[in-house]
């Protein structure tokens, strides 16, 4: 995976990197992205390659470089030898790779057997991106964020104005990590707020403005309000047809429009360098969404010296994170910072001006949020917005600002944390005490070596098993440690020449270590037994797992976390 900020040349990178390969596939979720990508590849390859589209309009095959929409190519009728064999493409590029864990993308990745896969994204930590790190084996080849881009002159600096918005978000219901949409809409379209936005727009506007709204209804109200005041305005929403969208964008680029109001449509895959003013008209506590929308205006353009940003900031959840977002250091901060703090440092040439009332609110928020439980809860909600679902332990490990063990230490176990914040699912509330203790055991069991992982995985991976034979364990051990990273853990004298071991030696390793310690007399929690060379799950625990699919998912998530965390902490890899 390559993580490069908007406007910094991800597509060019893929074009140059693929030059030593014959057949190239470029996959995206929108036709606009494919058309722009084709122009880029043509600039690099010129006439040395043939080009074709594979989308809802065209089905061009036998081309050197194919530009395909994921929705079309992932259909069963096209994943055949009649169109493309499994080995047809040598090099596959997935654009907006944060969508890579969606079923349609996974279907493509499972089908094609390519020599090289490149995932491109500006924002890997996104909704629907839960498994993208795993898809690229946690291998991030290169990162370059908006700070680096601005500091090097590759992106346009911004001048930010934090404008006080007296909307009272505290009275808007907050459910499952977000505001109730209807109540939020009603609060955002009151006359007083519309007047404030219009007044500030007229005071600060440049030439080409994009306003990011909370919903379609909010979009339409803003459009009407501005149009009624002779501002040339349009809206682009999910229902806007491709032809209409292109027409609006063309008029905007030709300066025949003053402002476009949108919801999340412009967050990605849209190249409009002339944008010189951005209005943040919606609350968000998501760093990713904020930076994506800011990035729409950071592309360089002739005559554009700075991007002007008007952000209407109130007492919404996460508002106090704005300074950390702007400094680009949010991931390292783990806490809000104030514009008055010494560590509030902006990229070169950028400036930020906050209304005094907002700074006052930030300072008060800093005092209130020293409580670790509150910080963990807020971080959980942030990850929930990113992952688009109740975060698992692996989601927290991948996207969280606090390590998983902090949650476990503070609340005794992960289950107890979810219970206290009232985020248990219906199925999780049915877990027995025995099941909850087993999950805690998986989170906390000591691991000076990784031996327990390949012992437990075959019980739960690829279908639940009540017992496994010592021979099956030995086979799994051999396969597990044949992985280059896992093999690093067999580094004691007793492991000499382990690569040439027969099955019996792997069986002995498992029997002498984890099996012995997990089944010896006096175990406080008897989850396992070992009789007649069979490693067996407790009958009642097996029954619990059989009756609740979500319990098995919880178990696998914890095992995956312990495995990845162990090797990353010990060998700084994985």
GIKATA-V791048 format. One line per field, one symbol per residue. burial: b if it has 16 or more other ideal C-beta (glycine too) atoms within 10 Angstrom, else e. A space follows every 50 residues. Layout:
burial = ???
//
This chain:
burial = bbbbbbbbebbebbbeebeebebbbbbbbbbebbebbbebbeeebeeebe bbbbbeeeeeeebebbbbbbebbbeeebbeeebbeeebbebbbbbbbbbb bbebbebbbebbebeebbbbbbbbbbbbbbbbbebbeeeeeeebbbbbbb eeebbbbbbbbbbbbebebeebeeeebbbeeeebbebbbeeebbebbbee beebbeebbbbbbbbbbbbebbbebbeeeebebbbbbeebeeeebeebbe ebeeeebbbbbbbbbbbbbbebbbbbbbbbbbbbbbbbbbbbbbbbbbbe eeebebbbbbbbbbbbbbbbbbbbbbbbebeebeebbbbebeeeebbeeb ebebeeebbebbeebbeeeeeeeebbebbbbbbbbbbeebbbbbbbbbbb bbebebbbeebebbbebbeeeebbeeebeebeeebbbbbbebbeeeeebb bbbbbbbbbbeeebeebbebebbbbbbbebbeeeebeebbeeeeeeebee beeebbbebbbeebbeebbeeeeeeebbbbeeeebbbbeebbebbeebee bbebbbbbbbbbbbbbbeebeeeb
//
